[in-house]
Amino acid sequence: MDKIDVKIPDGPLALKWTKYKASSKLVNPANKKKLEIIVVGTGLSGASAASSLAELGYNVKSFCYQDSPRRAHSVAAQGGINATKNYQNDGDSVFRLFSDMIKGGDFRAREANVYRVAEESNRVIDQLTALGVPFAREYGGTLDTRSFGGVQVSRTFYSRGQTGQQCLIGAYSALIRQIKKGNVKIFPRREMLELVLIDGKARGIITRNLITGEIERHAAHAVVLATGGYGTIYFLSTLAVNSNASAAWKAHRRGAYFANPSFMQIHPTCIPQLNDFQAKLTLMSESLRNDGRLWVSKTKGDKRHPNEITDEERDYYLERKYPSYGNLVARDLASRATKERCDAGYGVGDTGLAVYLDFRDAIKKQGKEVIADKYGNLFHMYKTITGIDPYVEPMQIYPAGHYTMGGLWVDYELQTTIPGLFSVGEANFSDHGSNRLGASSLMQAACDGYFILPVTISNYMSDQIKVPKFPTNTPEFDEAENTVKEWLNKLMSVKGKQNAASFHKRLGKIMWDYCGMIRNEEGLKKALTLVKQLKEEFWRDLNIPGTIYELNQELEKAGRVADYFDLATLLITDALNRKESCGAHFREEYQTEDGEPLRNDEEFTYVAAWEYAGENKPHILHKEKLKFETVEMKVRSYK
């Protein structure tokens, strides 16, 4: 029997969420105190979910692999968070945000989920403002907004270039309040290594204490995964180096479907790779494209200083290709346009894999002080890393792996195909289709954690009231812990000569070259072979010093890389299966005459939900058909 049951309420799109909230089951305050929920991850979605569930009265256990929840990767989001307040009176609305997201995702997202997150966006801004997030304000005191890629309104609220950090601090303060009240128990420096199922339901997790190496058991009535995305599969990405997919992958192996794994976002504006010794890349916020202009010389291989190249000699290629949106075109289009210019020989810098992001005109018009107020911390970061002052000469930027639209499949209630296992934020697939619009990541994370999951999880928890708290000395916990110990011993027993990072770096190069911005059948098939060969070498020649029962970061890395080999195989398989181009998934065989993505709506208007079938067995594909009843499916155009 197919497990895909989306659970979308019937009725008009604009009333579905209202109808759901009015008809869902509730748990009274006294009964909530009897129930326990595990939340894995303390980024914006995890911290907001844990604090909100605790505020409602549930007993929450919160887990993170960092030493503090404040170090979660949400801290790195820069540009802003979307909402439809329409303070600018520029025509914004819930429906416009919804339609922008559907169009931006190239019609590969679920209408009901996208409309709901647009509907809740305004409440998120009110919530974060109440928590003390210092959003930028206009002269009269009203919250200020700016524009982001793929839209023609100003709906992005921001705190200079550190919006994620400020939002996370706000969520963290609410979480710490609940910890102090005793409603949340925090478990830092823990990594989830297995999901525990009892009678087919998620009832706990197995973790490893990253300081002592101790294997621990934790039980609850439900489990929430807020563990972020898998962009570090490319090795070099804008993500924190420890970001990984292992928690989601363990759940997948236990029965949670994995949806649209090949939908990977490449961010168009990042500091280019400077050398072969880097472990990550640095994001330069999309907000910079409000005032910065992307260009290359019209002459191939032009090595002159950028300030010596006149306007007549410059190709402002995004303004040329997409006059309606200009430099604020959707991310996937901007990234591919930059790659096309560089591949054609017009790239700049020592490697030729960069283009200019220039603020000369904006500084002339608005003044250096105004630009510094908007982007000062980003300019400082860029100068610190590169030695170049963006106030004086253009930035050099190039696309990099950034975000994953794919993730664990969830229904309208954010529940996976495993009863009792929920997934929020970037860890699920639900809201962005094949391409995420800028500033929608923080919006989805906060909406899921603050306003959606606390409502939908009660529908499940209402049936758990009579279920007593679970002991951890059951056969199911024994089996899960033994699985973890066997896995760790398997990693430690290889006794080869290469460390995990060397394999990760090579895997990332394969994925970037053959399953990155541009893909084709020949390259994807080659990637499958290369990943298989590298995985075999990994299990022959991996070296991990030390032991399991101590601080051992090499063991942590090895486990994550081992999971990435399996995820990479699924990601490539999904990309091969989807014989079309849509959003960030661009197959060279499927493009229009002018090089834009060519969708195949007749065959691929569905969510690809993959079921794990066993070690070294091909995954089983399940299709969730997408229906567009409110917006018209048409060719996406930003020209």
SULKAGI-V763236 format. One line per field, one symbol per residue. ss: DSSP state (h for helix, s for strand, l for the rest). A space follows every 10 residues. Layout:
BEGIN
ss: ???
END
This chain:
BEGIN
ss: llllllllll llhhhhhhhh hhhlllllhh hhlllsssss lllhhhhhhh hhhhhhllss ssslllllhh hlhhhhllll ssllllllll lllhhhhhhh hhhhllllll hhhhhhhhhh hhhhhhhhhh llllllslll llslssllll lllllsslll llhhhhhhhh hhhhhhhhhh hllsssslls ssssssssll sssssssssl llllsssssl lsssslllll hhhhllslll lllllhhhhh hhhllllssl lllsssssss slllllllll lssllhhhhh llssssslll lllllhhhll hhhsslhhhh hllllhhhll hhhhhhhhhh hhhhhhllll llllsssslh hhhhhhlhhh hhhhhhhhhh hhhhhhllll llllssssss ssssllssll llllslllll ssslhhhsll lllllllllh hhhhhhhhhh hhhhhhhhhh hlllllllll llllhhhhhh hhhhhhhhhh hhlllllslh hhhhhhhhhh hhhhhlllsl hhhhhhhhhh hhhhhhhhhh hsllllllll llhhhhhhhh hhhhhhhhhh hhhhhhhlll lsllslslll slllllslll hhhhlsssss slllllllls ssssslllll lllllllll
END
